[in-house]
């Protein structure tokens, strides 16, 4: 769980995650919060919870990659610390992964043609990025931007990820497709928030970063020798 300035929601979300009826460890990575979140996390005492305090703001992607490096278990789930994504839906992703022996399962906000958004430009941007990734990588994602991703731990740790910001979400998709890993999606409920409520993603800035990842991975990047 990558965290940045979520003092009002982080403990609520942690409690919801801890109540999930699955064996788990929770890794909270604070990205140098400035609103008191850091103090809240420092006070947590639980055998199920590991807290990592980044020395400076290194980007959400770096926080996720740090969490992956410290994770044990068979599967790793990305869960935001705000209330946009319901952790109670994680078992649905795990069910599908186990039933179909998949390397990754995404919680899709748009599967079945649904449109849940506050900002139209964000929604249209996701559709455009989905189309581009699918066209260039031969994939069939419906929601590459979803922050609800479950990935087999051995696969996640092996992916040669490099991105440090929100663009990591798209690099995960391109690297899974390039590696020939199996993946699926399940529809999930989603509760979008506004910028005033704390939403940090910006359509044009982060859309441009996503485009650069896609084009680089398709036309420039080459897998390390000996990798899948």
Secondary structure, DSSP 8 states (H G I E B T S, - for coil): -EESS-TTTHHHHHHHHHTSSS---EEEEE---SSSHHHHHHT---TTEEEEE-SS---HHHHHHHHHHH--SSEEEE--SSSSB-GGGHHHHHHHHHHHT-SEEEEESSTTT----S-HHHHHHHHHHHHHHHHHH----S-TT-S-EEEEHHHHHHS-----STTHHHHHHHHHHHHT--EEEEE--B----TTTT----HHHHHHHHHHHHHHHHHT----TT--
